[in-house]
Amino acid sequence: MEKQKQQPTFLDGLTADLGGRKSQAFFAKCDRYIPWAQLAASLADLFDDSDPARGGRPHYTVVTMLKCLLVQKWFHLSDPGLEETLRDRLSFRRFVGLGLSDDTPDETTVVKFRQRLRQAGKMEDLFQTSLTYLSQAGLVLQEGTLVDATILETSRGHINKEDGASTRDPSASFTAKGNQKFFGYKGHVAADKNAMVKDYVFDTAAPHDSVHADQLMEKETKEVYADSAYRSQEREERLRNRQVQSGILHKRVRGQAELTAKQKEENRLWAGIRAPVEHVFGWMAQMGYVRVRYRGLTRNALDFGLMVLAYNFKRAFSLIAKGVGTILAPAA
Protein backbone atom coordinates (compact mmCIF):
# COMPACT_ATOMS: atom_id res chain seq x y z
CA MET A 1 0.00 0.00 0.00
CA GLU A 2 1.06 3.60 -0.56
CA LYS A 3 2.63 5.66 2.18
CA GLN A 4 0.19 8.18 3.59
CA LYS A 5 1.47 11.70 3.12
CA GLN A 6 1.56 13.70 6.34
CA GLN A 7 -0.77 16.67 6.61
CA PRO A 8 1.03 19.96 5.89
CA THR A 9 2.36 21.50 9.07
CA PHE A 10 2.64 25.12 10.14
CA LEU A 11 6.33 24.92 9.22
CA ASP A 12 5.45 23.68 5.72
CA GLY A 13 3.36 26.80 5.29
CA LEU A 14 6.13 29.09 6.50
CA THR A 15 8.65 27.57 4.08
CA ALA A 16 6.33 27.26 1.06
CA ASP A 17 8.06 30.08 -0.83
CA LEU A 18 11.61 29.15 0.15
CA GLY A 19 14.07 27.53 -2.23
CA GLY A 20 16.26 28.50 -5.14
CA ARG A 21 14.43 30.60 -7.72
CA LYS A 22 15.88 28.73 -10.69
CA SER A 23 15.02 25.31 -9.34
CA GLN A 24 11.53 26.44 -8.34
CA ALA A 25 10.92 27.85 -11.83
CA PHE A 26 12.16 24.63 -13.42
CA PHE A 27 9.99 22.43 -11.19
CA ALA A 28 6.98 24.63 -11.95
CA LYS A 29 7.49 23.83 -15.65
CA CYS A 30 7.77 20.14 -14.82
CA ASP A 31 4.44 20.13 -13.00
CA ARG A 32 2.78 22.25 -15.66
CA TYR A 33 3.95 20.34 -18.72
CA ILE A 34 4.66 16.75 -17.64
CA PRO A 35 1.67 14.37 -17.39
CA TRP A 36 2.71 12.70 -14.14
CA ALA A 37 -0.63 10.95 -13.67
CA GLN A 38 -0.49 9.46 -17.16
CA LEU A 39 3.09 8.31 -16.68
CA ALA A 40 2.19 6.73 -13.34
CA ALA A 41 -0.84 5.02 -14.92
CA SER A 42 1.49 3.26 -17.37
CA LEU A 43 3.16 1.73 -14.30
CA ALA A 44 -0.07 0.98 -12.45
CA ASP A 45 0.73 -2.67 -11.83
CA LEU A 46 4.22 -2.13 -10.36
CA PHE A 47 2.68 -2.43 -6.90
CA ASP A 48 -0.28 -4.60 -5.95
CA ASP A 49 -2.43 -2.40 -3.72
CA SER A 50 -5.66 -4.24 -4.47
CA ASP A 51 -5.91 -5.75 -1.01
CA PRO A 52 -5.03 -3.28 1.79
CA ALA A 53 -5.43 -6.10 4.32
CA ARG A 54 -2.33 -7.84 2.96
CA GLY A 55 -0.15 -5.47 4.89
CA GLY A 56 3.48 -5.13 3.99
CA ARG A 57 5.72 -2.10 4.13
CA PRO A 58 4.04 1.01 2.66
CA HIS A 59 5.67 2.33 -0.51
CA TYR A 60 6.07 5.84 -1.87
CA THR A 61 3.70 6.82 -4.68
CA VAL A 62 4.77 6.03 -8.22
CA VAL A 63 4.68 9.76 -9.04
CA THR A 64 7.07 10.52 -6.18
CA MET A 65 9.51 7.84 -7.30
CA LEU A 66 9.29 8.85 -10.97
CA LYS A 67 10.07 12.42 -10.00
CA CYS A 68 13.03 11.18 -7.98
CA LEU A 69 14.43 9.25 -10.95
CA LEU A 70 14.08 12.19 -13.32
CA VAL A 71 15.53 14.65 -10.80
CA GLN A 72 18.61 12.43 -10.76
CA LYS A 73 18.97 12.82 -14.53
CA TRP A 74 18.27 16.56 -14.66
CA PHE A 75 20.74 17.33 -11.87
CA HIS A 76 23.33 14.54 -12.28
CA LEU A 77 22.70 12.96 -8.87
CA SER A 78 23.79 9.54 -7.66
CA ASP A 79 21.47 7.56 -5.38
CA PRO A 80 23.22 8.82 -2.22
CA GLY A 81 23.33 12.28 -3.78
CA LEU A 82 19.58 12.23 -4.40
CA GLU A 83 18.87 11.25 -0.79
CA GLU A 84 21.14 14.02 0.49
CA THR A 85 19.56 16.59 -1.84
CA LEU A 86 16.02 15.67 -0.79
CA ARG A 87 17.02 16.06 2.84
CA ASP A 88 18.79 19.34 2.23
CA ARG A 89 16.85 21.31 -0.41
CA LEU A 90 13.27 22.45 0.17
CA SER A 91 12.34 23.01 -3.48
CA PHE A 92 13.42 19.48 -4.42
CA ARG A 93 11.53 18.04 -1.50
CA ARG A 94 8.33 19.87 -2.37
CA PHE A 95 8.61 18.89 -6.03
CA VAL A 96 8.69 15.15 -5.36
CA GLY A 97 5.74 15.51 -2.98
CA LEU A 98 7.36 15.39 0.45
CA GLY A 99 6.43 17.62 3.38
CA LEU A 100 8.94 18.50 6.07
CA SER A 101 7.54 15.80 8.35
CA ASP A 102 7.52 13.02 5.69
CA ASP A 103 10.17 10.32 5.55
CA THR A 104 12.77 10.73 2.80
CA PRO A 105 13.35 7.95 0.24
CA ASP A 106 16.79 6.53 0.91
CA GLU A 107 19.15 5.18 -1.73
CA THR A 108 17.96 1.59 -1.18
CA THR A 109 14.38 2.64 -1.91
CA VAL A 110 15.48 4.22 -5.20
CA VAL A 111 17.49 1.13 -6.17
CA LYS A 112 14.52 -1.15 -5.46
CA PHE A 113 12.14 1.01 -7.48
CA ARG A 114 14.47 0.91 -10.48
CA GLN A 115 14.69 -2.85 -10.01
CA ARG A 116 10.89 -3.09 -10.15
CA LEU A 117 10.84 -1.04 -13.35
CA ARG A 118 13.52 -3.23 -14.90
CA GLN A 119 12.06 -6.57 -13.90
CA ALA A 120 8.58 -5.58 -15.04
CA GLY A 121 9.97 -4.35 -18.38
CA LYS A 122 8.14 -1.05 -17.96
CA MET A 123 10.60 1.39 -19.51
CA GLU A 124 9.08 0.96 -22.97
CA ASP A 125 5.57 1.64 -21.62
CA LEU A 126 6.83 4.73 -19.83
CA PHE A 127 8.61 6.05 -22.92
CA GLN A 128 5.69 5.37 -25.27
CA THR A 129 3.24 7.09 -22.90
CA SER A 130 5.45 10.17 -22.86
CA LEU A 131 5.95 10.06 -26.63
CA THR A 132 2.21 9.88 -27.31
CA TYR A 133 1.61 12.88 -25.07
CA LEU A 134 4.41 14.94 -26.62
CA SER A 135 3.31 13.98 -30.16
CA GLN A 136 -0.29 15.03 -29.47
CA ALA A 137 1.08 18.35 -28.24
CA GLY A 138 2.79 18.89 -31.59
CA LEU A 139 6.28 18.69 -30.09
CA VAL A 140 7.37 15.56 -31.98
CA LEU A 141 7.45 15.78 -35.76
CA GLN A 142 6.09 12.74 -37.53
CA GLU A 143 8.14 13.15 -40.71
CA GLY A 144 11.93 13.09 -40.87
CA THR A 145 14.18 10.81 -38.83
CA LEU A 146 17.75 11.57 -37.76
CA VAL A 147 19.81 8.61 -36.54
CA ASP A 148 22.97 8.63 -34.46
CA ALA A 149 24.77 6.70 -31.71
CA THR A 150 27.17 7.38 -28.87
CA ILE A 151 29.71 5.28 -26.99
CA LEU A 152 29.27 5.02 -23.23
CA GLU A 153 32.37 3.60 -21.62
CA THR A 154 32.81 1.49 -18.52
CA SER A 155 35.80 0.18 -16.60
CA ARG A 156 37.86 -2.48 -18.34
CA GLY A 157 38.32 -4.15 -14.98
CA HIS A 158 41.35 -6.03 -13.77
CA ILE A 159 42.47 -9.59 -13.17
CA ASN A 160 42.82 -10.87 -9.62
CA LYS A 161 46.34 -12.26 -9.36
CA GLU A 162 45.36 -14.88 -6.80
CA ASP A 163 42.45 -16.62 -8.52
CA GLY A 164 42.50 -15.15 -12.04
CA ALA A 165 38.96 -13.81 -11.67
CA SER A 166 38.13 -10.71 -13.68
CA THR A 167 36.15 -7.67 -12.50
CA ARG A 168 35.29 -6.76 -16.11
CA ASP A 169 31.60 -6.32 -16.92
CA PRO A 170 30.82 -9.45 -19.00
CA SER A 171 28.02 -7.69 -20.88
CA ALA A 172 30.20 -4.84 -22.15
CA SER A 173 32.38 -5.13 -25.23
CA PHE A 174 35.07 -3.37 -27.24
CA THR A 175 34.63 -1.11 -30.23
CA ALA A 176 36.96 1.12 -32.22
CA LYS A 177 36.53 4.70 -33.33
CA GLY A 178 39.31 6.17 -35.38
CA ASN A 179 42.51 4.83 -33.90
CA GLN A 180 41.07 4.47 -30.40
CA LYS A 181 39.57 1.46 -28.67
CA PHE A 182 36.64 1.81 -26.27
CA PHE A 183 35.04 -0.64 -23.86
CA GLY A 184 31.40 -0.37 -22.84
CA TYR A 185 28.04 0.15 -24.49
CA LYS A 186 26.31 2.22 -27.17
CA GLY A 187 23.14 4.24 -27.08
CA HIS A 188 21.35 4.61 -30.44
CA VAL A 189 18.59 7.16 -31.07
CA ALA A 190 16.17 8.24 -33.77
CA ALA A 191 15.29 11.92 -33.40
CA ASP A 192 13.14 14.37 -35.34
CA LYS A 193 14.24 17.74 -36.71
CA ASN A 194 13.23 19.36 -33.39
CA ALA A 195 15.86 17.11 -31.71
CA MET A 196 13.14 15.15 -29.91
CA VAL A 197 13.90 11.44 -29.51
CA LYS A 198 11.29 9.24 -31.21
CA ASP A 199 12.92 5.88 -30.58
CA TYR A 200 16.07 4.43 -29.08
CA VAL A 201 18.06 1.22 -28.71
CA PHE A 202 20.69 0.41 -26.10
CA ASP A 203 23.23 -2.31 -26.79
CA THR A 204 26.74 -3.43 -26.08
CA ALA A 205 29.47 -1.51 -27.92
CA ALA A 206 30.70 -4.12 -30.40
CA PRO A 207 27.87 -4.13 -33.00
CA HIS A 208 28.40 -1.53 -35.72
CA ASP A 209 26.24 1.60 -35.48
CA SER A 210 24.34 0.54 -38.59
CA VAL A 211 23.14 -2.74 -37.01
CA HIS A 212 20.20 -0.98 -35.36
CA ALA A 213 19.65 1.57 -38.12
CA ASP A 214 16.83 -0.24 -39.92
CA GLN A 215 14.90 -0.67 -36.66
CA LEU A 216 15.24 3.05 -35.92
CA MET A 217 14.23 4.01 -39.46
CA GLU A 218 11.42 1.51 -39.99
CA LYS A 219 8.55 3.84 -39.04
CA GLU A 220 9.76 6.70 -41.22
CA THR A 221 7.76 7.34 -44.40
CA LYS A 222 9.42 10.45 -45.83
CA GLU A 223 13.15 11.01 -45.20
CA VAL A 224 16.05 9.80 -43.07
CA TYR A 225 19.39 11.43 -42.27
CA ALA A 226 22.52 9.88 -40.79
CA ASP A 227 26.29 10.03 -41.10
CA SER A 228 28.22 7.97 -43.63
CA ALA A 229 28.72 5.03 -41.22
CA TYR A 230 25.08 4.08 -41.89
CA ARG A 231 25.35 4.09 -45.68
CA SER A 232 25.24 0.84 -47.63
CA GLN A 233 23.89 -0.18 -51.01
CA GLU A 234 21.40 -2.55 -49.38
CA ARG A 235 20.00 0.14 -47.08
CA GLU A 236 19.76 2.66 -49.92
CA GLU A 237 17.80 0.11 -51.95
CA ARG A 238 15.46 -0.67 -49.05
CA LEU A 239 14.75 3.03 -48.58
CA ARG A 240 14.09 3.52 -52.29
CA ASN A 241 11.68 0.59 -52.28
CA ARG A 242 9.80 2.23 -49.42
CA GLN A 243 9.92 5.58 -51.28
CA VAL A 244 11.81 7.13 -48.37
CA GLN A 245 14.35 9.78 -49.30
CA SER A 246 17.85 8.97 -48.09
CA GLY A 247 19.94 11.72 -46.54
CA ILE A 248 22.64 9.31 -45.38
CA LEU A 249 25.97 10.97 -46.07
CA HIS A 250 27.98 9.69 -49.02
CA LYS A 251 31.29 7.92 -48.50
CA ARG A 252 33.91 6.93 -51.02
CA VAL A 253 33.46 3.50 -52.53
CA ARG A 254 36.25 1.19 -53.59
CA GLY A 255 38.27 2.76 -56.38
CA GLN A 256 36.84 6.24 -55.83
CA ALA A 257 39.60 8.76 -55.09
CA GLU A 258 37.24 11.43 -53.81
CA LEU A 259 33.57 12.30 -53.66
CA THR A 260 32.03 14.02 -56.64
CA ALA A 261 31.08 17.69 -56.44
CA LYS A 262 27.41 16.69 -56.21
CA GLN A 263 28.10 14.23 -53.39
CA LYS A 264 30.06 16.86 -51.48
CA GLU A 265 27.24 19.36 -51.85
CA GLU A 266 24.63 16.82 -50.73
CA ASN A 267 26.79 15.91 -47.73
CA ARG A 268 27.07 19.57 -46.76
CA LEU A 269 23.30 19.98 -46.98
CA TRP A 270 22.44 16.74 -45.22
CA ALA A 271 24.99 17.31 -42.42
CA GLY A 272 23.18 20.53 -41.53
CA ILE A 273 19.81 18.77 -41.48
CA ARG A 274 21.03 15.89 -39.29
CA ALA A 275 22.84 18.19 -36.83
CA PRO A 276 19.93 18.40 -34.31
CA VAL A 277 20.37 14.74 -33.35
CA GLU A 278 23.73 15.69 -31.84
CA HIS A 279 21.89 17.85 -29.29
CA VAL A 280 20.67 14.66 -27.63
CA PHE A 281 24.11 13.32 -26.77
CA GLY A 282 25.48 16.80 -26.17
CA TRP A 283 22.91 17.33 -23.41
CA MET A 284 23.63 13.91 -21.92
CA ALA A 285 27.35 14.68 -21.82
CA GLN A 286 26.58 18.02 -20.18
CA MET A 287 24.68 16.11 -17.50
CA GLY A 288 27.76 13.97 -16.92
CA TYR A 289 26.46 10.94 -18.77
CA VAL A 290 29.54 9.85 -20.70
CA ARG A 291 30.07 6.57 -18.84
CA VAL A 292 27.54 3.99 -17.71
CA ARG A 293 26.79 3.77 -13.98
CA TYR A 294 26.04 0.06 -13.63
CA ARG A 295 27.14 -3.44 -14.56
CA GLY A 296 25.07 -5.37 -17.05
CA LEU A 297 23.09 -4.61 -20.17
CA THR A 298 19.60 -4.50 -18.65
CA ARG A 299 20.51 -2.15 -15.80
CA ASN A 300 22.25 0.25 -18.14
CA ALA A 301 19.49 -0.01 -20.76
CA LEU A 302 16.97 1.18 -18.17
CA ASP A 303 19.29 3.99 -17.15
CA PHE A 304 19.67 5.09 -20.77
CA GLY A 305 15.89 5.00 -21.23
CA LEU A 306 15.43 7.25 -18.19
CA MET A 307 18.06 9.60 -19.58
CA VAL A 308 16.17 9.81 -22.89
CA LEU A 309 12.90 10.44 -21.03
CA ALA A 310 14.47 13.25 -18.99
CA TYR A 311 16.04 14.73 -22.12
CA ASN A 312 12.78 14.77 -24.08
CA PHE A 313 10.88 16.69 -21.41
CA LYS A 314 13.74 19.14 -20.93
CA ARG A 315 13.88 19.64 -24.70
CA ALA A 316 10.10 20.10 -24.78
CA PHE A 317 10.40 23.02 -22.34
CA SER A 318 12.78 24.76 -24.76
CA LEU A 319 10.46 24.18 -27.73
CA ILE A 320 7.44 25.47 -25.81
CA ALA A 321 9.38 28.61 -24.93
CA LYS A 322 9.94 29.14 -28.67
CA GLY A 323 6.26 28.78 -29.42
CA VAL A 324 6.48 25.27 -30.85
CA GLY A 325 3.51 22.99 -30.27
CA THR A 326 0.41 23.40 -28.16
CA ILE A 327 1.06 21.65 -24.89
CA LEU A 328 -1.85 19.72 -23.50
CA ALA A 329 -2.97 20.17 -19.92
CA PRO A 330 -1.68 17.09 -18.07
CA ALA A 331 -4.40 14.94 -16.56
CA ALA A 332 -4.72 15.49 -12.82
GIZIJO-V819141 format. One line per field, one symbol per residue. ss: DSSP state (H for helix, E for strand, C for the rest). phi: phi as a letter, one per 30 degrees, with the letter a starting at -180 (. if undefined). psi: psi as a letter, one per 30 degrees, with the letter a starting at -180 (. if undefined). A space follows every 50 residues. Layout:
BEGIN
ss=???
phi=???
psi=???
END
This chain:
BEGIN
ss=CECCCCCCCHHHHHCCCCCCHHHHHHHHHHHHHCCHHHHHHCCHHHCCCC CHHHCCCCECCHHHHHHHHHHHHHHCCCHHHHHHHHHHCHHHHHHHCCCC CCCCCCHHHHHHHHHHHHHCCCHHHHHHHHHHHHHHCCCCCCCCEEEEEE EEECCCCCECCCCCCECCCCCCEEEEECCEEEEEEEEEEEECCCCCEEEE EEEECCCCHHHHHHHHHCCCCCEEEECHHHCCHHHHHHHHHCCCEEEECC CCCCCCCCCCHHHHHHHHHHHHHHCCHHHHHHHHHHCCCCECCCCCHHHH HHHHHHHHHHHHHHHHHHHHHCCCCCCCCCCC
phi=.ddddddecededdcecdkddddddddddeddccdeddddddcecdbccd beddijdecddddeddddddeeddbhcdddddeddddccdddddddjcdd cddcecddddddddddedddicdddddddddddddddiccddcjbccabb cbdbddibcdddcidccdddddacbbbicccbblbbccbcccddicdcaa bcadddededecddddcdddcbabbadddcdaddddddddddhcdccded bdceicdaddddddddddddddddeedddedddddddiccbdcbcjdddd dddddddddddedddeeddddcidibdddedd
psi=lkkkkkkkleeeeegegllkeeeeeefeeefefkieeeeeefgegekjgf jfffblkkllleeeeeeeeeeeefghkleeeeeeeeffkeeeeeefgklf fklkkleeeeeeeeeeeeffhfeeeeeeeeeeeeeffgfjkfkjkkkllk kjllkfalkkfefgkkgkjffllllkjbgkklkblkkkljlafggkkfll kkllfeklefegeeeffffkfdkkkllfffkleeeeeeeeeghkkkhkkl lklkfjellleeeeeeeeeeeeefefffeefeeeeeggifllflkkeeef eeeeeeeeeeeeeeeeeeeefggkljkljkk.
END
